[in-house]
Amino acid sequence: MDPTDITALIEAGFDNAIVKVMSPDNTHFEALIVASEFEGLRSLARHQLVYKSLGALVGNEIHALSIMALTPDEWRDKQDQA
């Protein structure tokens, strides 16, 4: 499993999301997902949506996944602070 595969799976689970997935070893992954579906959701619910898009791969082919799940407004605010 590589970052490109995981990116495609996450993108398929969201409408018009920005998805960036990185991995140093194709087992441990970091994902940035910016999606309007996260609006009004707490962190745990956001992560659950991401896990849902990946299904049984989490814990198997994807050993570890660090998630930054932001709404478009939160992403803009983060960019403005940089």
C-alpha positions as CSV (number, residue, x, y, z in Angstrom):
1,M,0.0,0.0,0.0
2,D,1.5,3.4,-0.9
3,P,0.3,7.0,-0.3
4,T,-1.2,7.2,-3.8
5,D,-3.5,4.3,-3.1
6,I,-4.6,5.7,0.2
7,T,-5.1,9.1,-1.2
8,A,-7.5,7.7,-3.9
9,L,-9.5,5.7,-1.3
10,I,-9.9,8.8,0.9
11,E,-10.8,11.0,-2.0
12,A,-13.5,8.5,-3.1
13,G,-15.1,8.8,0.4
14,F,-15.5,12.6,0.3
15,D,-16.8,15.2,-2.1
16,N,-14.1,17.6,-3.4
17,A,-11.7,17.0,-0.6
18,I,-8.1,18.1,-0.5
19,V,-6.1,14.9,0.4
20,K,-2.4,14.6,1.0
21,V,-0.9,11.4,2.3
22,M,2.7,10.8,3.1
23,S,4.7,7.8,4.3
24,P,8.3,7.1,5.0
25,D,7.9,3.3,4.8
26,N,4.5,2.5,3.2
27,T,3.2,1.2,6.5
28,H,3.0,4.3,8.7
29,F,1.1,7.1,7.1
30,E,0.2,10.8,7.8
31,A,-2.9,12.2,6.1
32,L,-4.2,15.7,5.7
33,I,-7.8,15.8,4.7
34,V,-9.7,19.1,4.1
35,A,-13.4,18.4,3.6
36,S,-16.7,20.2,4.1
37,E,-18.1,17.0,5.5
38,F,-16.1,17.7,8.7
39,E,-18.2,20.9,9.4
40,G,-19.7,20.7,12.9
41,L,-18.0,17.4,13.8
42,R,-15.6,16.8,16.6
43,S,-12.2,15.2,16.0
44,L,-13.2,11.7,16.7
45,A,-16.2,11.8,14.3
46,R,-13.9,13.3,11.6
47,H,-11.4,10.4,12.1
48,Q,-14.2,7.9,11.9
49,L,-15.3,9.3,8.5
50,V,-11.7,8.8,7.3
51,Y,-11.5,5.3,8.7
52,K,-14.8,4.5,7.0
53,S,-13.3,5.4,3.6
54,L,-10.4,3.0,4.2
55,G,-12.4,0.1,5.6
56,A,-10.5,-3.0,6.7
57,L,-7.1,-1.6,5.5
58,V,-6.7,0.2,8.8
59,G,-4.9,-2.0,11.2
60,N,-3.8,-4.4,8.4
61,E,-2.1,-2.9,5.3
62,I,-2.2,0.5,7.0
63,H,-0.4,-0.2,10.3
64,A,-0.6,3.4,11.6
65,L,-2.4,6.5,10.3
66,S,-2.0,10.0,11.7
67,I,-4.9,12.2,10.6
68,M,-5.3,16.0,10.4
69,A,-8.9,16.5,9.4
70,L,-9.9,20.1,8.8
71,T,-12.8,22.0,7.3
72,P,-12.1,24.4,4.5
73,D,-12.4,27.4,6.8
74,E,-10.0,25.8,9.3
75,W,-7.5,25.1,6.5
76,R,-7.7,28.7,5.3
77,D,-7.1,29.9,8.9
78,K,-4.1,27.6,9.2
79,Q,-2.7,28.9,5.9
80,D,-3.2,32.5,7.0
81,Q,-1.2,31.8,10.2
82,A,1.7,30.3,8.4
